[in-house]
Amino acid sequence: MPTKLPVTVITGFLGSGKTTLIRHLLQNNQGRRIAVLVNEFGELGIDGELLKSCQVCPEDEESAATIVELTNGCLCCTVQEEFLPTMLELLKRRDNLDCVLIETSGLALPKPLVKAFRWHEIRHATTVDGVITVVDCEAVSSGTIATDLQALEAQRQADPNLDHETPIQELFEDQIACADLIVLNKTDLVDTATQATVMERVRQELPRAVKIVASERGQLDPTVLLGFQAAVEDDLASRPSHHDAEDDHDHDDEITSAHLILDRSFDPERLRSRLEALVQQQEIYRIKGFVAVPQKPMRLVMQGVGTRFEQFYDRPWLPDELRQTRLVFIGRALSAEQIEAQLTMISLP
């Protein structure tokens, strides 16, 4: 029998560093022919474009990485409509692929996606080699991953001992419980004692023995991330979920995305200051996108999780490319019109 195509599912909360981890893996692929499925939340394809811009894929078509973007909602909600047809197309290229990576939306439950690999159309040809959950060490240490901080603080003032769980907290726990490896990312943002505290908290959420590895900007050797041979689709009983009794799930029904395309450039510091203010005014979990900066030939990548922002230049603008600023906002009850009105108030550089 031919060997099944191994699939690695990479999950994690918004802004944990999944795309950065995959970029590093592609840049150090050690000759592997990799296909990447990116499950975007929104329509601009920011994560997929970041992976395509890593500029390490060989010109040889048979060995180049393949990036496929799925943008019609959470993969575990659109398995039949979008995911299965995509996998069937990839299987037609089976002889030219060594593995597949799936970057889930930060809002995704991993277990329903893994169950899709039991479908008879692909079960004979693919297997989930392992599930990797990326955890933002600094965010967990400050509590931002669990709930809305303002609401939590109000309840804590009334009852300091209140056990306040939210769907987001349950999602975090489900992602950890399904993992074959926990990547504790962004450890460079905390001290050693804090890292140890977060690692212990994560370990307490694990239903079985799972290795936890520390990481800075997802810089891990591919041999650490691939080759688990876990056949996860046949081992779901050992991966408990808050949603096991549900046929469907509604974990992201109230979470939406707003995307902006602006034909103008911004001073990075002015833009960042306004975005920080927006996060305080609205329930925004994540901001990501590309920014046109005046007098700069490079495209600026700007990403924000809560009040923490980072930015870097990823590549030059292409000669035929519009120098637009494109941003995606993920949160609750977002209005693209209101956000755009706030940004257009920023004076031109």
Secondary structure as the mmCIF struct_conf table of DSSP 4:
data_model
#
loop_
_struct_conf.conf_type_id
_struct_conf.id
_struct_conf.beg_label_comp_id
_struct_conf.beg_label_asym_id
_struct_conf.beg_label_seq_id
_struct_conf.end_label_comp_id
_struct_conf.end_label_asym_id
_struct_conf.end_label_seq_id
HELX_LH_PP_P HELX_LH_PP_P1 PRO A 2 LYS A 4
STRN STRN1 LEU A 5 GLY A 12
BEND BEND1 PHE A 13 PHE A 13
TURN_TY1_P TURN_TY1_P1 LEU A 14 GLY A 15
BEND BEND2 SER A 16 GLY A 17
HELX_RH_AL_P HELX_RH_AL_P1 LYS A 18 GLN A 27
TURN_TY1_P TURN_TY1_P2 ASN A 28 ASN A 28
TURN_TY1_P TURN_TY1_P3 GLN A 30 GLY A 31
STRN STRN2 ILE A 34 ASN A 39
BEND BEND3 PHE A 41 LEU A 44
HELX_RH_AL_P HELX_RH_AL_P2 ILE A 46 LYS A 52
TURN_TY1_P TURN_TY1_P4 SER A 53 CYS A 54
BEND BEND4 CYS A 57 CYS A 57
BEND BEND5 GLU A 59 GLU A 59
TURN_TY1_P TURN_TY1_P5 GLU A 61 SER A 63
BEND BEND6 ALA A 64 ALA A 64
STRN STRN3 THR A 66 LEU A 70
BEND BEND7 ASN A 72 GLY A 73
HELX_RH_3T_P HELX_RH_3T_P1 LEU A 75 CYS A 77
BEND BEND8 THR A 78 THR A 78
HELX_RH_PI_P HELX_RH_PI_P1 VAL A 79 PHE A 83
HELX_RH_AL_P HELX_RH_AL_P3 LEU A 84 LEU A 91
TURN_TY1_P TURN_TY1_P6 LYS A 92 ARG A 93
HELX_RH_3T_P HELX_RH_3T_P2 ARG A 94 ASN A 96
BEND BEND9 ASP A 98 ASP A 98
STRN STRN4 CYS A 99 GLU A 103
TURN_TY1_P TURN_TY1_P7 GLY A 106 LEU A 107
HELX_RH_AL_P HELX_RH_AL_P4 PRO A 110 LYS A 115
HELX_RH_3T_P HELX_RH_3T_P3 ALA A 116 ARG A 118
BEND BEND10 TRP A 119 TRP A 119
HELX_RH_AL_P HELX_RH_AL_P5 HIS A 120 ARG A 123
TURN_TY1_P TURN_TY1_P8 HIS A 124 ALA A 125
STRN STRN5 THR A 126 ASP A 136
HELX_RH_AL_P HELX_RH_AL_P6 CYS A 137 SER A 142
TURN_TY1_P TURN_TY1_P9 GLY A 143 ALA A 146
BEND BEND11 THR A 147 THR A 147
HELX_RH_AL_P HELX_RH_AL_P7 LEU A 149 ALA A 158
TURN_TY1_P TURN_TY1_P10 PRO A 160 ASN A 161
HELX_RH_AL_P HELX_RH_AL_P8 PRO A 167 ALA A 177
TURN_TY1_P TURN_TY1_P11 CYS A 178 CYS A 178
BEND BEND12 ASP A 180 ASP A 180
STRN STRN6 LEU A 181 ASN A 185
HELX_RH_3T_P HELX_RH_3T_P4 THR A 187 LEU A 189
BEND BEND13 VAL A 190 VAL A 190
HELX_RH_AL_P HELX_RH_AL_P9 THR A 192 GLU A 205
BEND BEND14 PRO A 207 ARG A 208
STRN STRN7 LYS A 211 ALA A 214
BEND BEND15 GLU A 216 GLU A 216
TURN_TY1_P TURN_TY1_P12 ARG A 217 GLY A 218
HELX_RH_AL_P HELX_RH_AL_P10 PRO A 222 LEU A 225
BEND BEND16 LEU A 226 LEU A 226
HELX_RH_3T_P HELX_RH_3T_P5 VAL A 232 ASP A 234
HELX_RH_3T_P HELX_RH_3T_P6 LEU A 236 SER A 238
BEND BEND17 ARG A 239 ARG A 239
TURN_TY1_P TURN_TY1_P13 HIS A 242 ALA A 245
BEND BEND18 ASP A 247 ASP A 248
TURN_TY1_P TURN_TY1_P14 HIS A 251 GLU A 254
STRN STRN8 ILE A 255 LEU A 262
BEND BEND19 ASP A 263 ARG A 264
HELX_RH_AL_P HELX_RH_AL_P11 PRO A 268 GLN A 281
BEND BEND20 GLN A 282 GLN A 282
STRN STRN9 ILE A 284 VAL A 291
TURN_TY1_P TURN_TY1_P15 PRO A 294 GLN A 295
BEND BEND21 PRO A 297 PRO A 297
STRN STRN10 MET A 298 VAL A 305
TURN_TY1_P TURN_TY1_P16 GLY A 306 THR A 307
STRN STRN11 ARG A 308 PRO A 316
HELX_LH_PP_P HELX_LH_PP_P2 TRP A 317 LEU A 318
TURN_TY1_P TURN_TY1_P17 PRO A 319 ASP A 320
BEND BEND22 GLU A 321 GLU A 321
STRN STRN12 THR A 325 ARG A 332
BEND BEND23 ALA A 333 ALA A 333
HELX_RH_AL_P HELX_RH_AL_P12 ALA A 336 THR A 344
TURN_TY1_P TURN_TY1_P18 MET A 345 MET A 345
BEND BEND24 ILE A 346 ILE A 346
HELX_LH_PP_P HELX_LH_PP_P3 SER A 347 LEU A 348
#
